[in-house]
Amino acid sequence: MTYDLLVKGGTVVDGTGAPAFEADIGVKDGRIAEIGKLSGDAKTVIEAEGLVISPGFVDPHTHYDAQICWDPLISCSSWHGVTTAVTGNCGVGIAPVRPESRETVMWDLVNLEAIPYDVLDKGLTWDWESFPDYMDAAERRGCGVNLAFLAPLTPFRHYVMGEAALDRAATPQETDKIAALLAEAMAAGAVGFSSTNAKAHIGFQGRPLACVNAGRDELLAYARVLKKAGRGAIEIALGTAGLGDDDYALVDKLLDESGAPVTFLALIKHFDKPHHHIEAMEKFAALIAKGARPQMHSTNLVSELNLKNPYMLSSFPSWHPLFNKSEEEQRKIYRDPDFRRRFREEMKTIPGFHGDFTLVWVNDAARPDFQRLIGKDVASIAAERGVDPLDLFIDLPLEDDFKLEYTSVRFGIPMEYIGDPRTLIGLSDGGAHVAILCNAGYTTEMLGDLVRERRLLSLELAVKRLTSEPADFFGLSDRGRLKPGLAADLAIFDPKTVGSNSARPEPRNDLPGGGRRMVVPAQGMEYVVVNGQVLLDHGRETGALPGRVLRPGH
């Protein structure tokens, strides 16, 4: 046989959890033609001796809704072997949108996903109005990796309700209109819908994100759209505090009314509550038995933190007035003793920031006399000065004209569940929080750190967790496995060197208008193949854009 691509002599880890084996893979017309000891001609040959050939990774939780307009490679995810990105998570997105509402949906992304307004203003192409238009525009534009779209409820509510979406639940008539738009999105190939119930999720003007105001009857009506479609999934953000009784009842009803799987955020290890995630999994048991999957990190969550854009502290109500304010207005709030008192009190009961200032250190500063502070943790600096760490945490950036920035370890890995199929590995947030963190390298970091270095997972199980499990959850039946007839999405890596370092992202000014973002380069990811075409060759772009908009049911 003559192949379009022949990958020779690698170790095949097929995504099912089965033992690895040595084989060649022949690709024809974008699909896997044969796996075994192969001979024949090929237009392109990859010599993979000493390398692992796995299915391309499926990232279930990204926010590339805007970035697809200016970055067809979908970096950094593609660098790390991700060949399918599920976008539109947490109920926030940019379609459907009326021309007069574009600013509102942009500010939603600014305040919830920490994407700078100027970047969005310069980078968004706005060649769509409806959600099917948005999917079609992505297809026309071309993409390096495959895109699977969740329909985010916030822009749907804006589209039907206007500004009222920021203040109240929908009426029955409005609910019917929103449900009809969701049905239209599902008919166009959306993989489900997303929402958030987290009070900390704020959008336009620092007000609650529109879908936070969705009523219970509303959400259940939207769940029935999936039941009628006979497919799809629901993603819902419930915050970092765990499932309260109301949240538990909501997820339970969404499962019943939709007949679809539900993934919710998040299973997190809190440093100040080391057993919280174990107790949470016990509470989740009945929901999991019905088809729910909590999402979890496979790396420590480390992020940049600054007081000018304090997204990482948005779970605290005392910080909400600081959003979208001038520096002068922010200074007044930060210096207010009552603000600091309320923040101290909130930290006692509200998760989101552990208050351990040994885990917060200075990573950048402008003042010459502050250069010696870089690399030091706030607790140590406070001890040197003889002041309270929380006060110092706020005062240092004010003394540096908001230029001083921190790095903070926010959450750990719920390691007891890293190999547990009852959870869904993800939460990369690729495309979001661009100036403060980059967790898009979780796939290679997991393979390098948890598999090779710490030996906490077998290679076969780790690959299964990154491929077939998320693909199956979202109904992407031809992705996530290596098998003849399935799509030829491949991540080909060196098991001895694969990895990344999300704890130390690198700044680059390569967003529209020169906007700054943090990136994490990949190590040991030798080739990335999408739909049978080589996208990256030893990290170098080939110029191909083989990605597709995936439309289950079409």
Salt bridges, closest charged atoms under 4 A:
ASP4 OD1 - LYS43 NZ 3.46
ASP108 OD2 - HIS158 NE2 3.07
GLU113 OE2 - HIS63 NE2 3.50
GLU113 OE1 - HIS433 NE2 3.49
ASP127 OD2 - ARG140 NH2 4.00
ASP127 OD1 - ARG141 NH2 3.06
ASP136 OD1 - ARG551 NH2 2.93
GLU139 OE1 - ARG551 NH2 2.96
GLU163 OE2 - ARG207 NH1 3.06
ASP167 OD1 - ARG207 NH2 2.82
GLU174 OE1 - ARG168 NH1 2.90
GLU218 OE1 - ARG157 NE 3.08
GLU235 OE2 - HIS61 ND1 3.57
ASP245 OD1 - LYS283 NZ 3.61
ASP252 OD1 - LYS290 NZ 2.53
ASP256 OD1 - LYS290 NZ 2.80
GLU257 OE1 - ARG224 NH1 2.91
GLU257 OE2 - LYS253 NZ 3.83
ASP338 OD1 - ARG341 NH2 2.60
ASP338 OD2 - ARG342 NE 3.23
GLU345 OE2 - LYS348 NZ 3.10
ASP369 OD2 - ARG367 NH2 2.65
GLU384 OE1 - ARG372 NH1 3.69
GLU384 OE2 - LYS376 NZ 3.12
ASP388 OD2 - ARG344 NH2 2.88
ASP391 OD1 - ARG340 NH1 3.12
ASP391 OD1 - ARG344 NH2 3.19
ASP395 OD1 - ARG340 NH2 2.58
GLU399 OE1 - ARG385 NH1 3.55
ASP401 OD1 - ARG331 NH2 2.66
ASP401 OD2 - LYS403 NZ 3.53
GLU416 OE1 - HIS277 NE2 2.76
ASP420 OD2 - ARG422 NH2 2.70
ASP429 OD1 - HIS61 NE2 3.08
ASP429 OD1 - HIS63 NE2 3.40
ASP429 OD2 - HIS433 NE2 3.02
ASP449 OD2 - ARG454 NH2 2.92
GLU453 OE2 - ARG452 NE 2.83
GLU469 OE2 - LYS464 NZ 3.22
GLU469 OE1 - ARG465 NE 3.02
ASP472 OD2 - ARG481 NH2 2.74
ASP478 OD2 - ARG31 NH2 3.11
ASP478 OD1 - ARG479 NE 3.25
ASP489 OD2 - ARG479 NH1 2.78
ASP494 OD1 - LYS496 NZ 3.35
GLU506 OE1 - ARG508 NH2 3.94
ASP510 OD1 - ARG517 NE 2.76
GLU526 OE1 - HIS538 NE2 3.02
ASP537 OD1 - HIS538 ND1 2.62
ASP537 OD1 - ARG540 NH2 3.83
